[in-house]
Amino acid sequence: MRVKKAGRNIYGAELTAAEKKAMDIEIKRQLVEIDRQYTNDIDATILWQLHVQFGFGYKRLRRFYDAFEEMHRQLAQHYEMDESDEAWLCAEQLKRIGVDVAQWNKEKGL
C-alpha cells in the first residue's frame, strides 16, 4: 500500500490488487455477519407485512419463511464465495418479469 500525504496530512492510499481483493473479502465477511445479527428483525418485519397486507396465517407464513430462509442462506454463500460481482439470481429473474428492485430502491432514495 502506498499512502498519499500532503505534508503531515494523509488524504488517501493506493492498494495493490491483492490488498484490494483481501479488503473486499473482509468487507463481505463483515456484511454477512451484520446480516446475521439483524436476521430476526428483518424476518419479523417481512412476515408481519405478509400477515397485515395479504392475510398470511401461520401455515403460509411458515411456508414462506422456510423458502425465504433457504434463499437467504444462498445469498450469504453468494457473498462469502466472492461471487458478488455477479448479479444475484433472484434480482435477474425479477427483471425478466419487469421488476427492477435496484430501480425501486433508487426511487425510494435507498
C-alpha positions in Angstrom: 0.0 0.0 0.0 1.2 3.5 -0.9 0.0 6.2 1.4 -0.8 9.6 -0.1 0.2 12.6 2.0 0.4 16.3 1.8 2.8 17.5 4.4 1.7 15.8 7.6 -1.9 15.1 6.4 -2.9 11.7 5.0 -5.5 12.0 2.3 -5.6 8.6 0.7 -3.9 5.3 -0.2 -3.3 3.2 -3.2 -3.8 -0.5 -2.6 -2.3 -3.3 -4.6 -4.7 -5.7 -6.4 -4.1 -8.3 -3.7 -4.8 -5.8 -1.0 -8.0 -4.7 -2.7 -9.1 -8.3 -3.0 -8.3 -9.0 0.6 -10.2 -5.9 1.8 -13.2 -6.8 -0.4 -13.3 -10.3 1.0 -13.2 -8.9 4.6 -15.9 -6.3 3.9 -18.2 -9.1 2.5 -17.5 -11.3 5.5 -18.5 -8.4 7.8 -21.6 -7.7 5.8 -22.7 -11.3 6.2 -22.0 -11.2 9.9 -24.1 -7.9 10.3 -26.9 -9.5 8.3 -26.9 -12.4 10.7 -27.2 -10.0 13.7 -30.3 -8.5 12.3 -32.0 -11.6 10.8 -34.7 -11.8 13.4 -35.8 -8.2 12.9 -35.7 -8.4 9.1 -37.6 -11.7 9.1 -40.2 -10.4 11.6 -40.7 -7.3 9.5 -41.3 -9.3 6.3 -43.6 -11.8 8.0 -45.6 -9.2 9.7 -46.2 -7.3 6.5 -47.2 -10.5 4.7 -49.7 -11.1 7.5 -51.1 -7.5 7.6 -51.1 -6.7 3.9 -52.0 -10.1 2.5 -53.6 -12.0 5.3 -51.0 -14.8 5.6 -51.7 -17.0 8.5 -49.4 -19.2 10.5 -49.1 -22.0 7.9 -48.5 -19.7 4.9 -46.1 -17.6 6.9 -44.1 -20.8 7.9 -44.0 -22.0 4.3 -42.8 -18.6 3.1 -40.3 -18.4 6.0 -38.8 -21.8 5.2 -38.4 -21.0 1.5 -37.1 -17.5 2.2 -34.6 -18.7 4.8 -33.1 -21.1 2.2 -32.7 -18.3 -0.4 -31.3 -16.0 2.3 -28.7 -18.7 3.1 -27.8 -19.0 -0.6 -27.4 -15.2 -0.8 -25.0 -15.2 2.2 -23.0 -18.0 0.4 -23.0 -16.0 -2.8 -21.2 -13.2 -0.9 -18.9 -15.4 1.1 -17.8 -17.2 -2.1 -16.7 -13.9 -3.7 -19.3 -14.1 -6.4 -21.0 -10.8 -5.5 -19.7 -9.1 -8.6 -22.1 -11.4 -10.5 -25.8 -10.4 -10.4 -27.8 -12.1 -7.7 -30.0 -14.7 -9.5 -33.3 -13.5 -7.8 -32.7 -9.9 -9.0 -32.1 -11.1 -12.5 -35.2 -13.4 -12.5 -37.4 -10.5 -11.2 -36.1 -8.2 -14.0 -37.4 -10.8 -16.5 -41.0 -10.1 -15.2 -40.4 -6.3 -15.2 -39.4 -5.9 -11.5 -36.2 -4.0 -11.1 -35.5 -4.0 -7.3 -32.5 -1.7 -7.7 -34.6 0.9 -9.5 -37.3 0.7 -6.9 -34.7 1.2 -4.2 -33.3 4.1 -6.1 -36.8 5.7 -6.4 -37.0 5.5 -2.6 -33.6 7.0 -2.1 -32.0 3.8 -0.8 
